[in-house]
Amino acid sequence: MRLEFQLRTNDRTHFREITAEVQDAVKKAGLKDGLVTVYVPHTTAGVTINEHADPDVVYDMKNVLDDMVPWEGAYRHAEGNTAAHVKASMMGSSAQVIVEGGRLLLGTWQGIFFCEFDGPRSRNVWLHCTSTINH
């Protein structure tokens, strides 16, 4: 089953936690045991799973990515957002999470983040729920 939701980002670079939205979608789908794939259908945004307890982790991730791939550079892409494309590729466009007993099986400190690199924008997140049937 495929579900989707939309979100709005507020800055050029914005890590927005979407764990609650993904959990709500799993509940809506009635998925008890299986997998949920979180997919971002954009070339300048991505998704990652990382620590959500300490906001300094996201702050540090944004700074390290900016140091590694600065917005200004000797880029050839005419739209001027090459850094956003590179960062999105570094994060990846999907993440998969195990679902057990209707709940996302994440570690204590883990959260799912939508990673915006060319905002602010309205964006889509697609979810695919796959059930595992035990015989």
C-alpha positions as CSV (number, residue, x, y, z in Angstrom):
1,M,0.0,0.0,0.0
2,R,1.3,3.4,-1.0
3,L,0.6,6.5,1.1
4,E,1.9,10.0,1.0
5,F,1.9,13.3,2.9
6,Q,3.1,16.8,2.1
7,L,5.2,19.1,4.2
8,R,6.6,22.6,4.1
9,T,10.2,23.4,4.8
10,N,11.2,26.8,6.2
11,D,14.9,27.3,5.2
12,R,17.3,26.5,2.5
13,T,18.6,23.6,4.6
14,H,16.0,22.1,6.9
15,F,16.1,18.8,8.7
16,R,12.5,18.1,9.7
17,E,11.6,15.1,11.8
18,I,8.8,13.1,10.2
19,T,8.8,10.1,12.6
20,A,5.2,10.9,13.9
21,E,3.9,11.3,10.3
22,V,5.4,7.9,9.3
23,Q,4.0,6.2,12.4
24,D,0.5,7.7,11.7
25,A,0.7,6.4,8.1
26,V,1.6,2.9,9.3
27,K,-1.4,3.0,11.7
28,K,-3.7,4.2,8.9
29,A,-2.5,1.4,6.6
30,G,-3.2,-1.1,9.3
31,L,0.3,-2.5,9.0
32,K,1.1,-4.8,12.0
33,D,4.3,-6.5,11.0
34,G,6.4,-5.7,7.9
35,L,8.4,-2.9,6.5
36,V,7.7,0.8,5.6
37,T,9.8,2.4,3.0
38,V,10.0,6.2,3.2
39,Y,10.8,7.7,-0.2
40,V,11.5,11.3,-1.2
41,P,10.7,12.0,-4.9
42,H,12.9,15.1,-5.1
43,T,16.4,15.6,-6.4
44,T,17.3,18.3,-3.9
45,A,16.0,16.7,-0.8
46,G,16.6,13.4,1.0
47,V,15.8,11.3,4.0
48,T,17.9,9.9,6.9
49,I,17.6,8.2,10.2
50,N,19.6,9.7,13.0
51,E,19.5,11.0,16.6
52,H,16.4,13.0,17.4
53,A,16.9,13.5,21.2
54,D,19.6,16.2,20.9
55,P,19.0,19.0,18.4
56,D,22.7,19.7,18.3
57,V,23.1,16.6,16.2
58,V,21.0,18.1,13.4
59,Y,22.8,21.4,13.8
60,D,26.2,19.7,13.5
61,M,25.1,17.6,10.5
62,K,23.9,20.7,8.6
63,N,27.2,22.5,9.3
64,V,29.4,19.5,8.3
65,L,27.4,19.2,5.1
66,D,27.8,22.9,4.4
67,D,31.6,22.6,5.0
68,M,31.9,19.5,2.7
69,V,29.6,20.9,0.0
70,P,29.4,24.7,0.1
71,W,26.6,26.5,-1.7
72,E,29.0,28.5,-3.8
73,G,31.6,26.8,-5.9
74,A,32.8,26.2,-9.5
75,Y,29.6,24.4,-10.3
76,R,28.3,24.1,-13.9
77,H,24.6,23.4,-13.2
78,A,22.6,26.3,-14.6
79,E,20.0,26.5,-11.9
80,G,22.6,27.3,-9.2
81,N,21.6,24.6,-6.8
82,T,24.3,22.0,-7.4
83,A,25.1,21.8,-3.7
84,A,21.6,20.8,-2.9
85,H,21.8,18.0,-5.5
86,V,25.0,16.7,-4.1
87,K,23.8,16.8,-0.5
88,A,20.5,15.0,-1.4
89,S,22.6,12.2,-3.1
90,M,24.7,12.0,0.1
91,M,21.7,11.5,2.3
92,G,19.8,9.2,-0.2
93,S,16.2,9.3,-1.3
94,S,14.8,6.5,0.8
95,A,15.0,4.8,4.2
96,Q,13.4,1.5,5.3
97,V,12.1,0.8,8.8
98,I,10.9,-2.5,10.3
99,V,7.4,-2.4,11.7
100,E,6.5,-4.8,14.6
101,G,3.2,-4.8,16.4
102,G,2.1,-1.8,14.5
103,R,5.0,0.3,15.7
104,L,8.1,1.6,14.0
105,L,11.1,-0.4,15.2
106,L,13.6,2.4,15.8
107,G,16.4,2.7,18.3
108,T,15.9,4.7,21.5
109,W,17.5,7.8,20.0
110,Q,16.5,7.4,16.4
111,G,14.1,9.6,14.4
112,I,13.3,9.8,10.7
113,F,14.3,13.1,9.1
114,F,13.2,14.8,5.8
115,C,16.3,16.6,4.6
116,E,15.7,19.8,2.6
117,F,18.6,21.3,0.8
118,D,16.9,23.8,-1.6
119,G,14.1,25.3,0.4
120,P,11.9,26.7,1.5
121,R,9.5,24.5,-0.5
122,S,6.4,22.3,-0.4
123,R,7.5,18.7,-0.6
124,N,6.1,15.2,-0.8
125,V,7.0,12.1,1.1
126,W,5.8,8.7,-0.3
127,L,5.5,5.7,1.9
128,H,5.2,2.0,0.9
129,C,4.0,-0.5,3.5
130,T,4.8,-4.1,3.0
131,S,3.3,-6.7,5.3
132,T,5.1,-9.9,6.3
133,I,2.8,-12.8,6.9
134,N,4.1,-15.6,9.1
135,H,2.7,-19.1,8.4
